[in-house]
Amino acid sequence: MTSLPTWVNPFVAKAAEQTGTPGWLSELRQQALARFAAEGWPTSRLEAWRHTSLAIMEQKSYELAQSTAAADALVRACKNEEDGYWLTFVNGQFDADASTVMGTESGLRLASVAQLLRDESDTLEAIYGNVDMGSSPEALNLALAQDGAYVRVAQGVQITKPIHLVYINTDTQSATFTRSFIALEAGAHATVVEHYLSTDDYAGLTNSVTRIWTDRDANLTHLKLQNQSEKSVHLAAVDADQEQASHYESHSLSFGAQLARTGIETHFKGQQCHALLNGLYYVNDRRHVDHFTQIHHEQPNCTSHEYYRGVMADRGRGVFSGRIIVYEGADGTDAIQRSDSLLLSKLARADTKPELEIYADDVKCAHGATVGQLDKDSMFYLRSRGLSHEEAYDVLIYAFAAQVLERIQSESLRQRATKGIQNLLPGGKKIGEQI
């Protein structure tokens, strides 16, 4: 039995004061808070957190965000004149001036969760989640989240522009809790991009949950771009339910934060579903980045492909744990899981655990993992072609990462993701000019 950190109390009080909070949510928050108080932060004693203990969080303290200062420049840099629809949240609160709620395509609804809780809470009750879902940080999110993005695409509608959900943190020691929802009705198509950004001095906590539902024959492409301050902690969970013949693509790129953990879980609720989980992470200094995935093949004739790549430099540590569960009766399952890690120093570390749990007979499943260093022969070849050591180094790292980026079908979004990795390499700008 543990207890709540004292810094949580002001957040609990603020959530209780939220205008128009429905009774069902107040009850959920109390249950979730009790669960977190009982379990505390996950430690390495838990199998799912073996390589990423959050025991260090016991020593940290966070504050309520007090302002939205310094956000304008980050918003402008993020938009960069790119076309699309935008929902922007600064320090956990919806920023209407930096968002596009009106004037969207027919069949697309964008709103803030806080607004829906005030005006039409019934819209959220069935999809909000329950206290037993996920780990204790998700329970804390359920207890404290007051806002987030709501995206819904009507039946048969194909949204032509990307939908951007932007979460910006500027208050140095603040903690933010957002809970967002993406729902595609039958036959709908959409691309949703989540951006997590902060000022350089941000040393706070981001705790986010994104709940996804794709109805029959729906198609969702979902990008998550995390590039927060290297002083911060980023804890994110994505939970997706897929109905029959729906298609879900997840591209998770993690380039920032001192400690970052992204958990992605998808459930196949109907036959002929497909999921692509694609990820790239870059870890330097003493940073720690973790991706934890679970795919539940609950129905027959579904496919899932997972490809994760990590680049670890200095004393950085990268973690990938992936679990594919093929349930009894889920014949015709086709599942692939692959994790590749590139170590750039002797002190860098990679932990990888691909896992298959199969309870059906007629299945096609494979998994694999590699951990290695830059190829000396390739370095020699590039040097012999006139490249300096630094240039050859950058080219090989970029080539390793590019295999993940190439799976992003949208050219504009692929370019945005490509710039993220280029900005981390000393000669990245020069590489960008050559491709």
C-alpha positions in Angstrom: 0.0 0.0 0.0 1.4 3.4 -1.0 -0.1 6.8 -0.9 -0.6 9.8 -3.2 2.4 12.1 -3.7 1.6 15.5 -2.1 2.0 17.4 -5.4 -1.0 15.5 -6.7 -3.4 17.1 -4.3 -3.8 20.5 -6.1 -4.5 18.6 -9.3 -7.2 16.5 -7.6 -8.8 19.8 -6.3 -8.7 21.4 -9.7 -10.3 18.4 -11.4 -13.1 18.4 -8.7 -13.8 22.1 -9.5 -14.2 21.5 -13.2 -17.4 23.0 -14.4 -20.1 20.6 -15.5 -18.3 17.4 -14.4 -20.9 14.6 -14.8 -21.5 12.2 -12.0 -20.1 9.1 -13.9 -16.8 10.9 -14.4 -16.5 12.0 -10.7 -16.9 8.4 -9.7 -14.4 7.2 -12.3 -11.9 9.7 -11.0 -12.2 8.6 -7.4 -11.8 5.0 -8.4 -8.7 5.7 -10.5 -7.2 7.8 -7.8 -7.6 5.0 -5.3 -6.0 2.6 -7.7 -3.0 4.9 -8.2 -2.7 5.4 -4.4 -2.6 1.6 -3.9 -0.2 0.8 -6.7 2.1 3.8 -7.0 4.5 4.3 -9.9 5.5 1.1 -11.7 8.8 -0.5 -10.8 11.0 -3.1 -12.5 9.3 -5.8 -10.4 6.5 -5.6 -12.9 7.2 -7.6 -16.1 5.8 -4.9 -18.3 8.1 -2.3 -16.7 11.2 -4.5 -16.2 13.5 -2.2 -18.2 11.8 1.1 -17.3 11.2 1.6 -13.6 9.4 4.8 -12.6 10.6 4.6 -9.0 12.6 7.8 -9.7 9.2 9.6 -9.9 8.9 9.2 -6.2 11.6 11.9 -5.9 9.9 14.4 -8.3 7.4 17.1 -7.6 5.2 19.0 -10.1 3.0 22.0 -10.2 -0.2 23.2 -11.8 0.5 25.1 -15.0 0.1 28.9 -14.5 0.4 30.4 -18.0 0.6 29.9 -21.7 3.7 32.0 -22.2 6.1 31.3 -25.0 3.6 29.0 -26.9 3.1 31.2 -29.9 6.5 30.6 -31.5 6.2 26.8 -31.0 2.7 26.8 -32.6 4.0 28.7 -35.6 7.0 26.5 -36.0 4.8 23.4 -35.7 2.3 24.6 -38.3 5.0 25.8 -40.7 2.3 26.9 -43.1 1.3 23.2 -43.6 -2.3 22.6 -44.6 -4.6 20.7 -42.3 -6.9 21.0 -39.3 -5.5 21.9 -35.9 -6.5 21.3 -32.3 -3.9 22.9 -30.0 -3.5 22.5 -26.2 -1.0 24.6 -24.2 -0.1 23.3 -20.8 -3.1 20.9 -21.0 -5.7 23.6 -21.9 -7.4 24.0 -25.2 -6.2 27.1 -27.2 -9.1 28.1 -29.4 -7.1 30.8 -31.2 -4.5 28.3 -32.4 -7.1 25.7 -33.4 -9.4 25.0 -36.3 -12.8 23.9 -35.0 -15.1 25.6 -37.5 -14.9 25.4 -41.3 -13.8 21.8 -41.5 -14.9 19.3 -44.1 -18.4 17.9 -43.9 -18.5 14.8 -41.7 -15.6 15.8 -39.5 -16.1 16.9 -35.9 -13.3 18.5 -33.9 -13.8 19.6 -30.3 -12.1 19.8 -26.9 -13.0 17.2 -24.3 -13.6 19.9 -21.7 -16.3 21.4 -23.9 -18.0 18.0 -24.5 -17.9 17.2 -20.7 -19.7 20.5 -20.1 -22.2 20.4 -23.0 -22.8 16.7 -24.0 -21.1 14.3 -21.6 -23.1 11.4 -22.9 -21.0 11.5 -26.1 -17.9 10.5 -24.0 -19.4 8.2 -21.3 -19.2 5.0 -23.4 -15.7 5.6 -24.7 -14.0 7.4 -21.8 -12.4 4.2 -20.4 -12.4 2.4 -17.1 -10.2 2.2 -14.0 -8.8 -1.3 -14.9 -7.3 -0.2 -18.2 -3.6 -0.1 -18.5 -1.0 0.7 -15.9 -1.1 3.0 -12.8 0.1 6.1 -14.8 -3.0 5.6 -17.0 -5.1 5.4 -13.8 -3.5 8.7 -12.7 -4.4 10.2 -16.1 -8.0 9.0 -15.7 -8.2 10.7 -12.3 -6.7 14.0 -13.3 -7.2 14.7 -17.0 -9.6 17.6 -17.7 -9.1 18.2 -21.4 -7.9 16.6 -24.6 -8.9 16.3 -28.3 -12.0 14.8 -29.7 -12.0 13.7 -33.4 -14.9 12.0 -35.1 -15.3 11.2 -38.8 -18.7 10.3 -40.0 -19.6 7.1 -41.9 -18.0 6.9 -45.4 -16.3 10.2 -45.2 -12.7 10.5 -46.4 -10.9 13.5 -44.8 -8.5 14.9 -47.4 -6.3 17.0 -45.0 -4.3 15.8 -42.0 -5.7 16.5 -38.6 -3.0 17.8 -36.2 -3.3 17.5 -32.4 -0.7 19.7 -30.9 0.3 19.5 -27.2 2.7 22.2 -26.0 4.3 22.6 -22.6 5.9 25.8 -21.4 5.7 26.0 -17.6 9.0 24.6 -16.3 7.9 22.3 -13.5 4.3 21.7 -14.6 2.5 18.4 -15.1 -0.2 18.0 -17.7 -2.8 15.2 -18.2 -4.6 15.0 -21.5 -7.1 12.4 -22.6 -8.0 12.3 -26.3 -10.4 10.4 -28.5 -10.3 9.5 -32.2 -13.3 7.7 -33.7 -13.8 6.7 -37.3 -17.2 5.4 -38.3 -17.7 2.7 -40.9 -15.8 3.3 -44.1 -14.2 6.6 -42.9 -10.6 7.5 -43.7 -8.4 10.0 -41.9 -4.9 10.9 -40.9 -4.2 12.2 -37.4 -0.9 13.6 -36.2 -0.1 14.1 -32.5 2.7 16.6 -31.8 4.3 16.8 -28.3 6.5 19.8 -28.0 7.9 22.0 -25.3 10.2 24.9 -24.5 13.9 23.9 -23.9 13.6 24.6 -20.1 10.6 22.4 -19.6 11.3 19.8 -16.9 7.8 18.7 -16.2 5.6 15.7 -16.7 3.4 14.9 -19.7 0.9 12.1 -19.1 -1.3 11.5 -22.1 -3.8 8.8 -23.1 -5.3 8.5 -26.7 -8.2 6.2 -27.2 -9.0 5.1 -30.8 -11.9 3.3 -32.4 -12.1 2.3 -36.0 -15.4 0.9 -37.2 -15.9 -1.6 -40.1 -13.8 -0.8 -43.1 -12.4 2.4 -41.6 -8.8 3.4 -42.3 -6.8 5.5 -39.8 -3.2 6.6 -40.2 -1.9 7.9 -36.8 1.5 9.6 -36.3 2.9 10.5 -32.9 5.8 12.9 -32.9 7.5 13.4 -29.5 10.2 16.0 -29.4 10.0 17.5 -25.9 12.7 18.9 -23.7 15.5 16.5 -22.7 14.8 17.5 -19.1 11.2 16.2 -19.1 9.3 13.0 -18.5 6.8 11.8 -21.2 4.4 9.0 -20.4 1.9 8.1 -23.2 -0.6 5.4 -23.8 -2.5 4.6 -27.0 -5.4 2.1 -26.9 -7.1 1.1 -30.2 -10.2 -1.0 -30.8 -10.6 -2.2 -34.4 -13.8 -3.5 -35.9 -14.1 -5.8 -38.9 -11.8 -5.1 -41.9 -10.5 -1.8 -40.4 -7.0 -0.7 -41.0 -4.8 1.1 -38.4 -1.4 2.5 -39.0 0.7 3.8 -36.1 4.0 5.6 -36.6 5.6 6.6 -33.3 8.7 8.8 -33.5 10.4 9.6 -30.1 13.3 12.1 -30.2 13.0 14.0 -26.9 12.4 13.8 -23.2 14.8 12.6 -20.4 12.5 9.6 -19.9 9.9 8.6 -22.4 7.6 5.7 -22.5 4.9 5.0 -25.2 2.6 2.1 -24.8 0.5 1.1 -27.8 -2.2 -1.6 -27.5 -4.7 -2.7 -30.2 -7.5 -5.2 -30.1 -9.0 -6.9 -33.2 -12.7 -7.0 -32.5 -13.6 -8.3 -36.0 -12.1 -10.4 -38.8 -9.8 -9.1 -41.5 -8.4 -6.3 -39.5 -4.9 -5.0 -40.2 -2.5 -3.1 -37.9 0.9 -1.6 -38.8 3.0 -0.5 -35.8 6.0 1.4 -37.0 8.5 3.2 -34.7 11.8 5.1 -34.5 13.6 6.4 -31.5 16.9 8.3 -31.0 18.5 8.3 -27.5 21.6 10.2 -26.6 23.3 11.6 -23.4 21.7 9.7 -20.5 18.2 9.6 -21.8 15.9 6.6 -21.7 13.2 5.8 -24.3 10.8 2.9 -24.1 8.2 1.5 -26.6 5.8 -1.2 -25.2 3.3 -2.7 -27.6 0.6 -5.3 -27.3 -1.5 -6.6 -30.2 -4.5 -8.8 -29.4 -5.5 -11.1 -32.3 -8.9 -11.9 -30.8 -10.5 -12.8 -34.2 -9.5 -15.0 -37.2 -7.9 -13.8 -40.4 -6.3 -10.6 -39.1 -2.8 -9.3 -39.9 -0.3 -7.2 -37.9 3.1 -6.0 -38.8 5.5 -4.3 -36.3 8.8 -2.7 -37.2 10.7 -0.7 -34.6 14.2 0.8 -34.9 16.3 2.6 -32.2 19.5 4.6 -32.4 21.4 4.8 -29.1 24.4 7.2 -28.6 26.5 8.2 -25.6 24.9 6.6 -22.5 21.5 6.5 -24.0 19.2 3.5 -23.4 16.5 2.3 -25.7 13.9 -0.3 -24.9 11.4 -2.2 -27.1 9.0 -4.8 -25.7 6.4 -6.2 -28.0 3.8 -8.8 -27.3 1.5 -10.4 -29.9 -1.3 -12.6 -28.4 -3.1 -15.0 -30.8 -6.3 -16.1 -29.1 -7.8 -19.6 -29.3 -9.8 -19.8 -32.5 -7.9 -16.9 -34.2 -6.9 -19.1 -37.2 -5.5 -17.4 -40.3 -3.5 -14.9 -38.2 -0.5 -13.4 -40.0 1.8 -11.5 -37.6 5.3 -10.1 -38.0 7.3 -8.4 -35.3 10.8 -6.9 -35.8 13.1 -4.8 -33.6 16.5 -3.4 -34.7 18.9 -1.4 -32.5 22.0 0.5 -33.5 24.5 1.3 -30.8 26.8 4.3 -31.5 29.0 4.0 -28.3 30.3 1.3 -26.0 28.2 2.8 -23.1 24.9 2.9 -25.1 22.4 0.2 -24.2 19.5 -1.6 -26.0 17.0 -3.9 -24.4 14.6 -5.7 -26.7 12.0 -8.4 -26.0 9.8 -9.5 -28.9 7.2 -12.0 -27.7 4.7 -14.3 -29.3 1.9 -15.9 -27.3 -0.1 -18.3 -29.6 -3.2 -20.4 -28.7 -4.3 -21.2 -32.3 -3.0 -23.7 -34.8 -3.4 -22.3 -38.3 -1.2 -19.2 -38.0 1.8 -17.5 -39.6 3.8 -15.7 -37.0 7.4 -14.6 -36.9 9.6 -12.3 -34.7 13.2 -11.2 -34.6 15.6 -8.7 -33.1 19.1 -7.4 -33.8 21.5 -5.2 -31.9 24.6 -4.0 -33.7 27.0 -1.2 -34.6 27.8 0.8 -37.7 29.3 -1.4 -40.4 33.0 -0.8 -40.8 33.0 -1.8 -44.5 30.2 0.7 -45.3 32.2 3.4 -43.4 35.3 2.6 -45.4 33.4 2.7 -48.7 31.8 6.1 -48.0 35.2 7.5 -46.9 36.7 6.2 -50.1 34.1 8.2 -52.0 35.3 11.4 -50.5 33.0 11.7 -47.4 34.5 12.8 -44.1 34.2 10.5 -41.1 31.4 12.7 -39.7 29.5 12.7 -43.0 29.8 9.0 -43.5 28.6 8.5 -39.9 25.5 10.6 -40.5 24.7 9.0 -43.8 24.7 5.5 -42.3 22.6 6.5 -39.3 20.1 8.2 -41.6 20.0 5.1 -43.9 19.2 3.0 -40.8 16.4 5.3 -39.8 15.0 5.8 -43.3 13.6 2.3 -43.5 11.1 3.3 -40.8 10.4 6.7 -42.4 9.7 5.1 -45.8 6.6 3.4 -44.4 4.9 6.8 -43.9 2.9 7.1 -47.1 2.0 10.8 -46.9 4.9 12.7 -48.5 4.4 15.9 -46.4 4.2 13.9 -43.1 7.2 11.8 -44.2 9.2 14.9 -44.8 8.2 16.3 -41.4 9.3 13.1 -39.7 12.5 13.0 -41.7 13.4 16.5 -40.5 13.1 15.3 -37.0 15.9 12.7 -37.3 18.0 15.1 -39.5 17.9 17.7 -36.8 19.6 15.3 -34.4 22.5 14.6 -36.6 25.5 17.0 -36.9 25.3 16.9 -40.7 21.6 16.3 -40.9 20.9 19.5 -42.8 23.4 18.6 -45.5 21.9 15.2 -45.8 18.5 16.8 -46.2 19.7 18.9 -49.1 20.9 15.8 -50.9 17.8 13.6 -50.7 
